[in-house]
């Protein structure tokens, strides 16, 4: 993985836990030679991945997914 991409992913993880202000995002993006949008996109992607992972392991949703799969196979 390219160093800049790895750094953006790390910063995205930090942003998820601590948050970054718009000004901080702009400064970090400038330091990484990326646009604030690229940094924000990395953040959004990481946030979605974390939420999806949490949803997929939730016991109630695992059972619901199994039931929906059974219904779909029955039809």
C-alpha positions, -999 to 999 in steps of 0.1 A, spaced: 0 0 0 12 35 -8 26 54 22 1 82 17 -28 59 16 -17 41 47 -13 75 65 -48 86 54 -63 53 67 -45 59 101 -57 94 102 -92 83 93 -92 59 122 -81 88 145 -108 110 131 -134 83 139 -124 83 176 -114 119 182 -128 138 153 -110 163 131 -121 199 127 -124 213 92 -92 234 98 -73 203 110 -85 183 81 -73 209 57 -38 211 74 -35 173 75 -45 170 39 -20 197 29 7 179 49 -1 146 31 -3 163 -3 -39 152 -8 -71 172 -9 -94 176 21 -119 157 0 -96 127 -4 -90 127 34 -127 130 41 -135 102 16 -110 79 34 -127 89 67 -161 81 54 -150 48 40 -134 37 73 -165 48 92 -188 28 70 -165 -3 73 -165 -1 111 -203 3 113 -208 -25 88 -185 -48 108 -203 -40 141 -237 -47 124 -226 -80 110 -216 -94 143 -246 -82 163 -264 -114 175 -299 -102 167 -289 -92 131 -271 -125 126 -303 -144 135 -324 -121 113 -300 -126 84 -303 -164 88 -341 -162 88 -341 -140 57 -318 -163 39 -341 -193 48 -371 -174 34 -352 -165 2 -342 -201 -3 -377 -213 3 -391 -191 -24 
